[in-house]
Amino acid sequence: MVQTGSVGAKGQYQPHAEQTSCLLASPGYIVPSSGASSQQECRPGRFSVGGAVAVACLKSVRVG
């Protein structure tokens, strides 16, 4: 948990009302807007490292 206050910034969410901190997005998920109550799973073929920078899913690149 990071941000204090009930509204998380982009990359953070809070699923429970009246909490004083927000959760960081998990790997494979994004939180594209502030004040979110849930995180969104990336579509197949896309990824996210999670954390506070998880605001958009990136396209996976196949190497080899």
C-alpha atoms as one frame of an Amber mdcrd trajectory, in Angstrom:
protein
   0.000   0.000   0.000   1.198   3.480  -0.726  -0.836   6.624  -1.077  -2.700
   7.900   1.965  -6.223   9.165   1.478  -9.119   7.243  -0.015  -8.500   8.107
  -3.684  -5.584   6.287  -5.302  -3.580   7.836  -8.113  -3.147   6.210 -11.533
  -1.508   2.804 -11.024  -3.247   2.414  -7.629  -6.705   1.295  -6.550  -8.777
   0.773  -3.413 -11.546  -1.851  -3.503 -12.879  -1.039  -0.018 -14.645   2.231
   0.800 -13.300   4.515   3.506  -9.787   3.053   3.552  -6.866   5.404   4.094
  -4.413   3.879   1.620  -4.407   2.459  -1.896  -2.991  -0.751  -3.386  -0.503
  -0.855  -6.258  -1.525  -2.582  -9.480  -0.386  -6.211  -9.688   1.839  -7.474
 -12.530  -0.379  -8.157 -15.567  -2.900  -5.509 -14.483  -3.310  -1.754 -14.928
  -5.145   1.103 -13.220  -5.461   3.770 -15.939  -7.320   6.394 -13.921  -7.203
   7.835 -10.425  -9.894   6.948  -7.899 -10.310   3.386  -9.206 -11.904   0.666
  -7.103 -10.414  -2.193  -9.141  -7.549  -3.045 -11.453  -7.957  -4.215 -15.071
  -6.292  -7.318 -16.481  -4.191  -6.852 -19.618  -5.514  -8.552 -22.766  -3.687
 -11.620 -24.116  -0.509 -10.571 -25.917  -0.035  -7.536 -23.678   1.687  -7.075
 -20.327   2.244  -4.727 -17.427   4.950  -4.825 -14.779   2.486  -3.571 -12.180
   3.105  -0.926  -9.541   2.524   2.805  -9.715   3.650   2.932 -13.366   0.939
   0.450 -14.457  -1.326   2.792 -16.384  -1.297   1.032 -19.783  -0.697  -2.518
 -21.028   2.237  -2.839 -23.411   2.353  -5.100 -26.454   4.481  -8.202 -25.938
   7.324  -8.590 -28.417   8.349 -12.048 -29.556  12.123 -12.464 -29.753  13.783
 -15.174 -31.833
